[in-house]
Amino acid sequence: MAEIKDRENALIMETTKGKVVIELFPDLAPGHVGRIKELAREGAYDGVVFHRVIDGFMAQTGDVKFGKSGGKDFNPGRAGMGGSDRPDLKAEFSNMNHGRGTCSMARAQNPNSANSQFFICFEDAGFLNRQYTVWGQVIEGMDNVDKIKRGEPVQDPDKIVSLKVAADVQA
C-alpha cells in the first residue's frame, strides 16, 4: 500500500473496481479540500456513480444529488447536473498540471461554480491547467481507475462504494 504521509489529508475511495488512495493538497486548494472532506465524512459520496467517463481523458463523479444510487433524488438521466446543498466554491486555480491521476473539480461555465463533482485524469490534460481547481493526486489504485466503465452517459455505471478521510479509517 502507498505510504500515506498525512492521514487527515488523504482519502480512501472504494469503487466497484477496487481501492483508490488520494493524497489531498490543502495548501493548493483549501476550500475544495475542505468541501470534499466534509462531504466524505457525511457519507455523501457513498453510492455515487461515475456518470461521465471519457477514454484517454478522465472519469467524472461526485453528483451527490442526482448521481447517488439509492438516494432519494437519484436520476441516471440527470446525473452530472447536481451538486450538494452547500454553496458553490470560489475557484482556487493553480499552476499544478492536470497529469495522470490528478483529481480536480468539475464546474459549469462560471469559474466559481464547483460544488461536489470532481474528475480523475487518465492521461495528461494540461489544457485544463489554471481553469479547474486541482485538489488531489491518486497515489495508489490508478489501475482501478483505469478499469472504470466508459461512456457519456455511462450505461450501468461503476460507482464509489465509499469515500472516507484516511484519518477516520483504522490503519
C-alpha positions in Angstrom: 0.0 0.0 0.0 1.1 3.5 -0.7 2.5 5.4 2.2 0.0 8.0 3.5 2.1 10.9 4.9 -0.9 12.8 6.5 -4.0 10.7 7.2 -6.1 13.8 7.7 -5.2 14.9 4.1 -5.8 11.6 2.3 -8.9 9.8 1.0 -9.6 6.1 0.7 -12.1 5.5 -2.1 -13.5 2.1 -2.5 -15.0 1.8 -6.0 -16.8 -1.1 -7.8 -13.4 -1.7 -9.5 -11.3 -1.6 -6.3 -9.5 0.7 -3.9 -8.0 4.2 -4.8 -6.0 6.3 -2.4 -5.9 10.0 -3.0 -3.4 12.5 -1.4 -5.1 15.9 -0.8 -3.5 19.3 -1.4 -4.9 21.6 1.3 -2.2 24.2 0.7 -3.1 24.4 -3.0 -6.9 24.3 -2.7 -8.0 24.7 1.0 -11.7 25.4 0.2 -12.1 22.5 -2.2 -10.2 20.0 0.1 -12.4 21.2 3.0 -15.6 20.6 0.9 -14.5 17.1 -0.3 -13.6 16.0 3.3 -16.8 17.5 4.7 -19.0 15.6 2.2 -16.9 12.4 2.5 -17.3 12.5 6.3 -21.1 12.7 5.8 -21.1 9.7 3.5 -22.4 12.0 0.7 -20.2 10.3 -1.9 -21.1 6.7 -1.0 -23.0 5.1 -3.9 -22.3 8.0 -6.3 -21.9 6.9 -9.9 -19.1 7.7 -12.4 -21.5 9.4 -14.8 -19.1 10.7 -17.5 -16.0 8.7 -18.4 -14.0 9.6 -21.5 -11.3 7.2 -22.6 -7.9 8.9 -22.7 -9.2 11.9 -20.7 -11.0 11.5 -17.4 -13.6 9.8 -15.1 -16.1 12.2 -13.6 -18.2 11.6 -10.5 -19.4 13.4 -7.4 -23.0 14.4 -8.2 -24.3 13.8 -4.7 -27.8 14.8 -5.7 -28.8 13.1 -8.9 -25.9 10.6 -9.1 -26.2 8.9 -5.7 -27.6 5.4 -6.4 -30.2 4.6 -3.8 -30.6 8.3 -2.9 -34.0 10.0 -2.9 -33.2 12.1 -5.9 -31.2 9.5 -7.9 -31.8 10.0 -11.6 -29.4 8.5 -14.1 -30.6 10.8 -16.8 -29.8 13.9 -14.7 -26.5 12.6 -13.1 -23.9 15.3 -13.6 -26.4 18.1 -13.3 -26.5 18.3 -9.5 -24.3 19.0 -6.5 -24.6 19.3 -2.8 -26.9 21.6 -0.8 -23.9 23.8 0.0 -23.0 27.0 -1.9 -20.6 26.8 -4.9 -16.9 27.3 -4.2 -14.7 30.1 -5.3 -12.1 29.0 -7.8 -8.7 28.0 -6.5 -6.8 27.7 -9.8 -3.1 26.9 -9.7 -0.2 26.1 -11.9 -0.4 22.4 -10.9 -0.5 20.2 -14.0 -3.5 18.1 -14.8 -1.4 14.9 -15.2 -2.3 11.2 -14.9 -4.1 10.7 -11.6 -4.8 14.3 -10.9 -8.1 15.0 -9.0 -9.8 18.2 -10.0 -13.2 19.8 -9.5 -15.8 19.8 -12.3 -17.7 23.0 -12.8 -20.1 24.9 -15.1 -19.1 27.8 -17.3 -18.7 30.1 -14.3 -15.2 29.6 -12.8 -16.8 29.8 -9.3 -19.3 27.1 -9.8 -17.6 24.0 -8.5 -19.6 22.2 -5.8 -19.2 18.5 -5.2 -18.4 16.9 -8.6 -14.8 16.0 -9.5 -12.8 14.1 -12.0 -9.7 12.0 -12.2 -7.4 12.3 -15.2 -6.5 9.2 -17.1 -3.8 11.0 -19.1 -2.1 14.4 -19.2 -4.7 17.1 -19.7 -2.5 20.2 -19.4 -5.1 22.2 -21.4 -7.2 22.3 -18.2 -4.4 24.0 -16.2 -5.4 27.2 -14.5 -9.0 26.7 -15.5 -10.0 23.9 -13.0 -9.1 23.5 -9.3 -6.7 20.7 -8.6 -7.2 19.3 -5.1 -5.5 15.9 -5.0 -3.5 13.2 -6.7 -4.1 9.4 -6.9 -1.1 7.7 -5.1 -2.5 4.2 -5.2 -5.1 2.3 -7.3 -4.8 4.2 -10.6 -5.1 0.8 -12.2 -8.6 0.5 -10.7 -9.5 4.0 -12.0 -8.4 2.7 -15.5 -11.0 -0.1 -15.2 -14.0 2.3 -14.7 -16.6 1.8 -17.4 -16.6 4.4 -20.2 -19.5 6.4 -21.6 -21.2 9.8 -21.9 -23.5 8.9 -20.2 -22.3 5.6 -18.9 -24.7 2.7 -19.1 -24.8 0.7 -15.9 -22.0 2.8 -14.4 -19.4 2.0 -11.9 -19.6 3.9 -8.6 -18.0 5.0 -5.4 -18.8 2.4 -2.8 -17.4 4.6 -0.1 -15.2 7.6 0.2 -13.5 8.2 3.6 -10.9 10.5 5.0 -7.9 8.2 5.9 -7.8 9.5 9.4 -11.3 8.1 10.0 -10.3 4.6 8.9 -8.5 2.1 11.0 -4.9 1.8 9.7 
